[in-house]
Amino acid sequence: MANLFDGIAATSDIERFDDLLARPGVRIERIVSTGQATPAGTWLDQAWDEWVLLVEGAAGLEIAGAAECRLAPGDHLLIPAGTRHRVT
C-alpha cells in the first residue's frame, strides 16, 4: 500500500516524476510541480497518449492551436500522442 501524497516536499526547484505503475502498454506517473512551467518557446510532443488528472493546486496547459486552459482539482483531459502542448 502507498499514499499518493507520500514524500512530497512543500516546495522544490525541480519537478518530481515518479512511476506509480509501469506495465506493457500503460504507465501511471505522479508529477509533482511547485510552480514549474515549460520553458517559453518549448513544446512537449510525445509518442504516447497522456491522460492528465490534477489532484491538488492549479495549473495552466496550452495545446498548440488552442487557448490555454486552466485546471483545478479534479479536472482531467486526454492529450493524444503527437499533440504539441506545454505547461504554463
Buried (B, 14 or more C-beta within 10 A) or exposed (E): EEEEEEEBEEEEEEEBEEEEEEEEEEEEEBEBBBEBBBEEEEEEEEEEEBEBEBEEEEBEBBBEEEEEEEBEEEBEBEBEEEBBBBBE
